[in-house]
Amino acid sequence: MDAIIAFSVLLLLILGGLWVHFAVGAAALGYLWLMKGFAGWNALGMVSWGHPTASL
């Protein structure tokens, strides 16, 4: 079921006019968030939880 949702989002983004590489990236990030939440994005380095050098 999760793969169907991710593929549907990908097709919607492509058919909506988004460039393919951006659509794939957006669908992948959305799928990762559905599976792992913010912990998945944190593993990619996209979320910072008060890192000491985050303001630099």
Secondary structure, 3 states (H helix, E strand, C coil): CHHHHHHHHHHHHHHCCCCHHHHHHHHHHHHHHHHHCHHHHHHCCCCCCCCCCCCC
